[in-house]
Structure formats: structure tokens, C-alpha cells
């Protein structure tokens, strides 16, 4: 049975960039222009999950992304590796949203897309690491969700999922349509072929504005936030070393115990 799949993909600053190059100004993170964006690593795992299903049972993959000023060569990687369609929610109004406004906009776009069997998301984004958007989409759409998938198979119209748990994994079966978040154990995204890259170059993404998904600018991005960011800061890490000595090892040990008690560590 061919499966209609939607994969939510996020363009993020390269997480491999050195932390020292990022700056926080006026409660916003700024990224130097020489740090190029990429598709988030967990979203790539989600895309690979969809591609594996397409390889085995066939179907259609629609990549869906929300943001502004997308770098086309970056986001079109979804097409180069095997997605059939790319839809961008691209507008200034979508900027600086929280998990709620992002999940709501994506859910409205998915409703407009219409037919789907599985929605794939990464377990969390590579920039904020909140891990809330996927489950938010499922809640808004009223469909079941399975998190932390390391393997997904389609059997008799249902998805059989190997879900990662602290001491291993467990098998979960879910009726479709459903949303599944994917973790790194599933495996890295395949490389794009030359044929795929050339085909992606000829395809143009579909671009939707807030009005196209039935939302006002006040309902998306920063204006549609349900949470307030009190403070964004880079933690300052300080360390100091104090040498505890003594005439003998026993005396040094006793002096160390006294010092630890003074520091209220014992």
C-alpha cells in the first residue's frame, strides 16, 4: 500500500559551528554570516525514515518547512534525496515563533495539504532542542503520536515502530494517520545522487504565506507566541583549582576533608 508522508524539516544554523561564534544580543541569538545553514540533523533522520518506507512500499513524500529567507540550495536537499514535493511556509511573519505558533502553523498547512498517512518530525530541533513541535502538531490535528522512533515499518495499514526507551527499545503499533518523531538510532540521511541533484534544481518549491493556510499574521511567529522568553544568555563557566597539601598523605587527606566541609561539600 503506497503511503502519503509529510516530513517537517527545519533550516537551522550549522550545529557543528564552534559555540564561541554565536552571540546573544537583546535576547536574540545572532549568527555570523559565514556560518551557513543546514537542515537540522534530527529532521534528516525523519526524512530518511520516510525514504525507507517509500523504498519498500512506495508512496509520496512532501517536505514541509517553516521560516523566512530560506537558502534554496539547502532546503532543496529534501528534493535531491527523494522527496516529491517541497512546501515552504516562508514569510517574515513566521519569524521568532515558539513551539505553539510553529506547531499551529504547520498543522494548518498539513490540513491544507489534505491527504496523509504519516507525519514525520525529528525528535527535537538542532537549535532550540525543545522537542515540543511534533507532539503539538499531533495534538492540534487530533491524531496519535509515537516518539523516539528508531525504525518504522508499514504492515496491514498500520505503522510498526521500534521506540527507543532508556534500557533498549519496545515495539509499538499505531493506526494511521499518525505522527512519528524520529531519533538518531534510525540512521543518517542518504547522500543525494547526481540525478537527484539535477532533478531538484529544476523543481521549484510551493510557497505559502499565513493567509494561504487560513491564519492572520497575528497568529504566527512572534505575534502568535503563547510563551514569553524572559532571558536568553550564554552561561559563563568559571573554574579554579586549590591545592590542598600536608606533611603526609594522611594529613593532606584530613586537610582536604576540612576544606570540603568548609565549602559545604561534605
PLY file of the C-alpha trace (Angstrom):
ply
format ascii 1.0
element vertex 266
property float x
property float y
property float z
element edge 265
property int vertex1
property int vertex2
end_header
0.00 0.00 0.00
1.59 3.31 -1.06
1.92 5.74 1.82
1.46 9.52 1.73
4.05 11.09 4.02
4.79 14.62 5.20
8.20 15.36 6.67
8.67 18.56 8.68
12.16 19.90 8.01
13.78 22.90 9.67
16.59 25.07 8.34
18.97 25.85 11.22
22.43 27.33 11.75
25.06 24.64 11.36
25.20 22.91 14.79
28.81 21.89 14.07
29.90 25.55 14.21
32.01 26.47 17.27
29.81 27.74 20.13
32.08 30.77 20.54
30.93 32.28 17.23
27.32 32.70 18.40
26.27 35.88 20.18
23.24 36.87 22.22
22.07 40.45 21.71
18.81 41.89 23.05
17.53 38.41 23.94
18.18 37.12 20.42
20.85 34.79 19.13
22.88 36.18 16.26
24.80 34.02 13.83
27.79 35.24 11.78
27.10 35.32 8.03
29.89 32.85 7.35
28.04 30.14 9.33
25.90 28.52 6.67
22.51 26.98 7.45
21.72 23.29 7.14
18.71 21.05 7.53
18.55 20.00 11.18
20.13 16.62 11.90
17.01 15.12 13.50
14.88 16.29 10.58
17.31 14.47 8.30
16.73 11.27 10.29
12.98 11.82 9.87
13.41 12.27 6.13
15.42 9.06 5.93
12.61 7.22 7.74
10.18 8.37 5.07
12.55 7.44 2.26
12.96 3.91 3.66
9.19 3.45 3.61
8.98 4.82 0.07
11.69 2.33 -0.95
9.72 -0.62 0.40
6.02 0.13 -0.18
6.05 3.22 -2.39
4.23 6.46 -1.83
4.71 10.21 -1.87
6.89 12.40 0.35
6.08 16.06 0.88
8.75 18.07 2.70
7.32 20.96 4.72
9.34 23.76 6.30
8.52 26.98 8.14
10.67 30.10 8.37
11.92 33.01 6.32
14.74 33.69 3.89
15.32 30.04 3.08
18.54 29.22 1.30
17.15 27.32 -1.65
20.22 25.11 -2.18
19.96 24.00 1.45
16.25 23.31 1.75
16.05 21.73 -1.72
18.27 18.94 -0.41
14.96 17.36 0.59
14.10 17.07 -3.10
17.57 15.93 -4.10
17.45 12.87 -1.84
13.99 11.77 -2.96
11.11 13.94 -1.72
8.42 14.52 -4.32
7.32 17.98 -3.29
8.63 20.86 -1.16
6.28 23.34 0.53
7.71 26.38 2.30
5.83 28.46 4.83
8.01 31.46 4.09
7.26 34.94 5.34
8.66 37.49 7.76
5.60 36.91 9.92
6.75 33.33 10.67
9.95 34.52 12.38
10.68 34.18 16.12
7.75 31.90 16.92
7.58 29.49 19.85
6.68 25.81 19.84
2.94 26.61 19.84
2.86 29.10 16.96
5.17 26.86 14.92
3.13 23.70 15.56
-0.13 25.51 14.83
1.09 26.91 11.51
2.48 23.55 10.43
-0.76 21.83 11.41
-2.80 24.31 9.36
-0.51 23.71 6.38
-0.92 19.95 6.79
-4.70 20.37 6.82
-4.41 22.26 3.54
-2.21 19.53 2.05
-5.05 17.18 2.84
-4.29 13.50 2.41
-1.55 12.00 4.54
-0.85 8.76 6.34
2.25 9.63 8.36
3.75 12.92 9.50
7.42 12.61 10.37
9.29 15.06 12.60
12.68 15.00 14.26
12.66 14.20 17.96
13.80 17.79 18.58
15.28 20.69 16.63
19.02 21.23 16.38
18.85 24.83 17.58
16.37 25.07 20.48
16.18 21.35 21.38
12.67 21.77 22.80
11.15 18.61 21.33
7.62 20.04 21.50
6.55 20.87 17.94
5.91 17.33 16.72
3.60 16.44 19.59
1.95 19.84 19.28
1.08 19.11 15.65
-0.42 15.74 16.61
-2.49 17.34 19.38
-3.86 20.06 17.08
-4.70 17.55 14.34
-6.15 15.06 16.82
-4.05 12.10 15.67
-1.93 9.59 17.63
1.80 10.16 18.02
4.78 7.90 18.70
8.06 9.44 19.80
11.73 8.41 19.55
11.39 6.00 16.64
14.48 4.10 15.55
12.69 2.01 12.92
9.34 2.32 11.16
7.62 -0.31 9.00
4.19 -0.37 7.38
2.14 -3.54 7.89
-1.54 -4.04 7.07
-2.27 -0.34 7.04
-0.57 0.28 10.38
2.86 1.57 11.36
5.02 -0.70 13.45
7.54 1.40 15.34
10.61 0.45 17.35
10.59 3.11 20.05
13.77 3.89 21.97
13.46 3.64 25.76
16.17 4.08 28.43
17.17 0.41 28.56
16.60 -0.58 24.92
13.53 -0.36 22.72
9.96 -1.55 22.53
7.66 -2.31 19.60
4.62 -0.08 19.19
1.87 -0.43 16.61
-0.16 2.64 15.68
-3.10 3.12 13.35
-2.79 5.64 10.55
-2.86 8.57 10.17
-0.26 9.20 12.86
2.69 11.40 13.69
6.09 9.87 14.42
9.17 11.61 15.77
12.48 10.07 14.78
15.74 9.79 16.68
19.35 9.28 15.62
19.30 5.49 16.02
17.39 5.23 12.74
20.49 6.21 10.78
21.88 9.08 8.75
20.20 10.55 5.71
21.37 9.03 2.43
23.51 11.02 0.01
21.84 12.74 -2.91
22.65 11.27 -6.31
23.74 13.43 -9.24
20.43 12.62 -10.92
18.56 13.71 -7.80
20.51 16.96 -7.53
19.82 17.80 -11.18
16.11 16.99 -10.79
15.89 19.13 -7.64
17.46 22.04 -9.49
14.55 22.05 -11.93
11.83 21.90 -9.27
10.51 24.99 -7.55
9.06 24.85 -4.05
5.49 25.86 -3.33
5.50 28.96 -1.11
2.61 29.71 1.26
2.03 32.85 3.30
-0.05 32.95 6.51
-3.22 33.77 4.56
-2.68 30.69 2.37
-3.13 28.44 5.42
-6.02 30.39 6.87
-4.09 32.33 9.51
-3.58 36.01 10.23
-0.07 37.40 10.74
-1.05 37.96 14.38
-1.46 34.18 14.80
2.01 33.14 13.64
5.62 33.75 14.54
6.45 36.16 17.35
2.93 37.64 17.35
1.38 34.21 17.87
3.60 33.08 20.73
1.96 31.51 23.78
5.17 31.65 25.81
7.41 34.52 26.88
11.18 34.36 26.75
12.41 36.04 29.93
16.12 35.83 29.28
18.43 34.32 26.70
22.06 34.23 27.73
25.32 32.40 27.27
26.38 30.78 30.54
29.73 31.82 31.95
31.81 28.86 33.01
34.45 29.53 35.61
36.82 27.10 37.29
39.53 27.45 39.90
41.89 24.97 41.48
43.04 24.92 45.08
45.92 22.66 46.10
45.46 21.01 49.49
48.81 19.92 50.93
50.11 18.24 54.06
53.24 16.80 55.58
51.98 13.29 54.90
49.29 11.81 52.66
47.13 11.26 55.75
47.49 14.90 56.80
46.69 16.06 53.24
43.58 13.91 53.29
42.48 15.33 56.62
43.10 18.90 55.39
41.06 18.13 52.26
38.17 16.87 54.37
38.25 20.05 56.48
38.27 22.23 53.35
35.36 20.33 51.79
33.34 20.77 54.97
34.10 24.49 54.97
32.84 24.65 51.39
29.75 22.68 52.46
30.55 19.90 50.01
30.60 17.27 52.75
0 1
1 2
2 3
3 4
4 5
5 6
6 7
7 8
8 9
9 10
10 11
11 12
12 13
13 14
14 15
15 16
16 17
17 18
18 19
19 20
20 21
21 22
22 23
23 24
24 25
25 26
26 27
27 28
28 29
29 30
30 31
31 32
32 33
33 34
34 35
35 36
36 37
37 38
38 39
39 40
40 41
41 42
42 43
43 44
44 45
45 46
46 47
47 48
48 49
49 50
50 51
51 52
52 53
53 54
54 55
55 56
56 57
57 58
58 59
59 60
60 61
61 62
62 63
63 64
64 65
65 66
66 67
67 68
68 69
69 70
70 71
71 72
72 73
73 74
74 75
75 76
76 77
77 78
78 79
79 80
80 81
81 82
82 83
83 84
84 85
85 86
86 87
87 88
88 89
89 90
90 91
91 92
92 93
93 94
94 95
95 96
96 97
97 98
98 99
99 100
100 101
101 102
102 103
103 104
104 105
105 106
106 107
107 108
108 109
109 110
110 111
111 112
112 113
113 114
114 115
115 116
116 117
117 118
118 119
119 120
120 121
121 122
122 123
123 124
124 125
125 126
126 127
127 128
128 129
129 130
130 131
131 132
132 133
133 134
134 135
135 136
136 137
137 138
138 139
139 140
140 141
141 142
142 143
143 144
144 145
145 146
146 147
147 148
148 149
149 150
150 151
151 152
152 153
153 154
154 155
155 156
156 157
157 158
158 159
159 160
160 161
161 162
162 163
163 164
164 165
165 166
166 167
167 168
168 169
169 170
170 171
171 172
172 173
173 174
174 175
175 176
176 177
177 178
178 179
179 180
180 181
181 182
182 183
183 184
184 185
185 186
186 187
187 188
188 189
189 190
190 191
191 192
192 193
193 194
194 195
195 196
196 197
197 198
198 199
199 200
200 201
201 202
202 203
203 204
204 205
205 206
206 207
207 208
208 209
209 210
210 211
211 212
212 213
213 214
214 215
215 216
216 217
217 218
218 219
219 220
220 221
221 222
222 223
223 224
224 225
225 226
226 227
227 228
228 229
229 230
230 231
231 232
232 233
233 234
234 235
235 236
236 237
237 238
238 239
239 240
240 241
241 242
242 243
243 244
244 245
245 246
246 247
247 248
248 249
249 250
250 251
251 252
252 253
253 254
254 255
255 256
256 257
257 258
258 259
259 260
260 261
261 262
262 263
263 264
264 265
